[in-house]
């Protein structure tokens, strides 16, 4: 199994062992907003931590961590351009498989500006992108997000994350990947199973988005367990819990 979206810097050392013991062999740790991102220096320190310290912490417990780096909509510092100028070199790191997580939280003008610039960069260098959808006003902001994707990047490079029943109908024809975040206060394993029963497993990946919010490091294996109980074929289970992530990000 591969967890397609976590925030390793917020989690204790022991979580990585728990994940590995449960059969998770790899995860993608994304940039986000663990602190008040008051300056570009704080943002870059955060990115360097997830690319170095956390990778080593996870490896000691048998979990392979890949990275996604970028400017989360809640981590836009006043001098964000400094981060944007460094992103191309950061994205060249062989362990960095995507630009992310990026997107819109409130769809403010600054958020849209930063989001567009990162989409354009990803398109130029043909890098995969992990895109955030918010908890509040989710449907309307997802519509704006999808419009900006259509205008600035090949959708096949994109993973739209935190997909749930409130927005899944907007993504039926979406050409990229769709991430189901199984996390307390977002979606239960049982709800994820019902979504997969209706829409199939071809364009979905599973993730825990484990962070400082209420989280479950084992939400991916728990969802896999519920899929087995629901009668899913082994090929479908492996596709959504491992193969789609592996193929999409080349890991």
C-alpha positions in Angstrom: 0.0 0.0 0.0 1.0 3.6 -0.6 -0.5 6.6 1.3 -0.8 9.2 -1.4 -0.9 12.3 0.9 0.4 12.8 4.4 2.2 15.6 6.4 5.0 13.7 8.1 6.4 16.7 9.9 3.4 16.8 12.2 3.6 13.1 13.2 5.6 11.3 15.9 8.3 8.8 15.1 6.1 5.9 16.1 3.5 6.5 13.5 5.9 5.5 10.7 6.5 2.1 12.3 2.8 1.6 12.8 2.2 2.3 9.1 5.0 0.0 8.0 3.8 -2.8 10.2 0.3 -2.4 8.8 1.6 -2.9 5.2 2.1 0.6 4.0 5.4 0.7 2.2 5.5 4.3 1.0 3.8 7.7 1.4 4.0 11.1 -0.2 4.6 13.9 2.3 3.3 17.2 1.2 4.2 20.8 2.0 1.5 22.7 4.0 1.2 25.2 6.8 2.4 23.8 10.1 3.5 27.2 11.4 2.6 30.8 10.8 4.3 31.1 7.5 5.3 34.7 8.1 8.4 34.8 5.8 9.8 32.8 2.9 12.5 31.6 5.3 10.0 29.8 7.4 8.4 28.2 4.3 11.7 27.1 3.0 12.8 25.7 6.3 9.6 23.7 6.4 10.2 22.3 2.9 13.8 21.4 3.7 12.6 19.6 6.8 10.1 17.4 5.0 12.7 16.7 2.3 15.4 15.7 4.8 14.6 15.0 8.5 11.2 13.4 7.9 12.5 11.2 5.1 15.2 9.9 7.5 12.8 9.4 10.4 10.4 7.3 8.2 13.2 5.3 6.7 14.4 4.2 10.1 11.0 2.6 10.5 10.9 0.9 7.1 8.6 3.5 5.4 9.8 5.1 2.2 8.8 8.8 2.1 8.5 10.7 -1.2 7.9 14.5 -1.2 5.7 17.1 -2.8 6.8 20.7 -2.4 5.1 24.0 -3.1 3.1 26.9 -1.6 0.0 25.7 0.1 -2.8 28.4 0.0 -2.4 28.9 3.8 1.4 29.3 3.6 1.6 32.3 1.3 4.1 34.6 3.0 4.4 38.3 2.0 7.6 37.5 0.2 6.3 34.3 -1.4 8.1 35.1 -4.7 11.4 34.0 -3.0 9.9 30.5 -2.6 8.6 30.5 -6.2 12.1 31.3 -7.5 13.5 28.3 -5.6 10.8 25.8 -6.5 12.3 24.8 -9.9 15.5 23.6 -8.3 13.7 22.0 -5.4 11.5 20.1 -7.8 14.6 18.6 -9.5 15.3 16.5 -6.4 14.8 12.8 -7.3 12.7 12.2 -4.2 10.3 15.0 -5.1 7.5 13.5 -7.2 5.1 16.4 -7.3 4.4 20.1 -6.8 2.1 20.4 -3.8 0.0 20.6 -2.0 -1.2 23.7 -3.7 -4.6 25.2 -4.5 -7.3 27.5 -3.1 -8.6 27.9 0.5 -10.8 31.0 0.1 -10.1 31.8 -3.6 -8.8 35.3 -2.7 -6.9 37.2 -5.4 -3.5 36.4 -3.8 -4.3 32.7 -3.6 -5.3 32.6 -7.2 -2.2 34.4 -8.3 0.1 32.0 -6.4 -1.9 29.0 -7.6 -1.8 30.0 -11.2 2.0 30.6 -11.1 2.6 27.2 -9.7 0.3 25.5 -12.2 2.2 27.3 -15.0 5.5 26.1 -13.6 4.3 22.5 -13.3 3.0 22.6 -16.9 6.4 24.0 -18.2 8.4 21.2 -16.5 5.7 18.5 -16.9 5.6 17.8 -13.1 2.7 16.2 -11.3 0.6 18.4 -9.0 -1.3 17.6 -5.8 -4.2 20.1 -5.4 -6.0 20.9 -2.2 -9.7 21.4 -1.9 -11.0 23.1 1.3 -13.5 22.1 3.9 -15.4 25.4 3.7 -17.3 26.4 0.6 -15.8 23.3 -1.0 -18.0 23.0 -4.0 -17.8 26.6 -5.2 -14.1 26.8 -4.7 -13.6 23.4 -6.4 -15.4 24.8 -9.5 -12.9 27.8 -9.5 -10.0 25.3 -9.1 -11.1 23.2 -12.0 -11.5 26.3 -14.2 -8.0 27.4 -13.4 -6.6 23.9 -14.1 -8.3 23.9 -17.5 -6.7 27.3 -18.3 -3.2 26.6 -17.1 -2.2 22.9 -17.1 -2.8 19.6 -18.7 -5.3 17.9 -16.2 -3.6 14.6 -16.7 -0.7 16.0 -14.5 -3.1 16.7 -11.6 -4.3 14.9 -8.5 -7.4 16.7 -7.0 -7.4 15.8 -3.4 -9.9 15.5 -0.5 -12.6 14.4 -2.9 -15.9 13.5 -1.3 -19.6 13.2 -2.1 -20.0 17.0 -2.2 -17.8 17.4 -5.3 -17.4 14.0 -6.9 -20.0 14.8 -9.6 -17.8 17.7 -10.7 -15.0 15.3 -11.4 -16.7 12.5 -13.3 -15.0 13.6 -16.5 -11.8 14.8 -14.9 -8.7 13.4 -16.7 -6.4 13.4 -13.8 -6.3 11.5 -10.5 -8.8 11.9 -7.7 -7.6 11.5 -4.1 -10.0 10.2 -1.4 -8.9 11.4 2.0 -10.0 9.0 4.7 -9.7 11.0 7.8 -11.8 11.7 10.9 -14.0 14.7 10.2 -13.6 14.2 6.5 -14.5 10.7 5.3 -14.8 7.3 7.0 -13.5 4.1 5.4 -17.1 3.0 5.0 -18.0 6.2 3.1 -14.9 5.8 0.9 -16.0 2.3 0.1 -19.4 3.5 -1.0 -17.9 6.1 -3.2 -15.6 3.6 -4.9 -18.6 1.2 -5.3 -20.4 3.9 -7.3 -17.5 5.4 -9.3 -15.0 2.5 -9.6 -11.3 2.4 -8.8 -9.7 3.5 -12.2 -8.9 7.1 -11.3 -8.7 7.1 -7.5 -6.0 6.9 -4.9 -6.4 6.6 -1.1 -4.7 8.9 1.4 -4.9 9.7 5.1 -3.8 13.4 5.0 -2.5 12.7 8.5 -1.5 16.0 10.1 -2.0 18.0 13.3 -5.8 17.7 12.7 -7.6 14.6 13.9 -5.9 11.8 11.9 -5.5 8.1 11.6 -2.2 6.8 10.2 -3.9 3.5 9.4 -6.8 4.9 7.4 -5.6 3.5 4.1 -5.2 -0.1 5.4 -8.6 0.2 7.3 -10.2 1.3 4.0 -8.6 -1.7 2.2 -10.0 -4.0 4.9 -13.5 -2.5 4.4 -13.1 -3.0 0.6 -12.4 -6.7 1.2 -15.4 -7.0 3.5 -17.5 -5.3 0.8 -16.4 -7.9 -1.8 -14.1 -5.9 -4.0 -11.8 -7.9 -6.2 -8.1 -8.0 -5.2 -7.2 -6.2 -8.5 -9.4 -3.3 -7.6 -8.1 -3.1 -4.1 -4.5 -3.1 -5.2 -5.3 -0.5 -8.0 -6.7 2.1 -5.6 -4.3 1.5 -2.7 -1.0 1.2 -4.6 -0.9 0.8 -8.4 -2.6 4.1 -9.3 -0.2 6.1 -7.1 2.8 4.1 -8.3 2.0 4.6 -11.9 0.9 8.3 -11.6 4.0 9.4 -9.8 6.5 6.9 -11.2 7.4 5.5 -7.8 
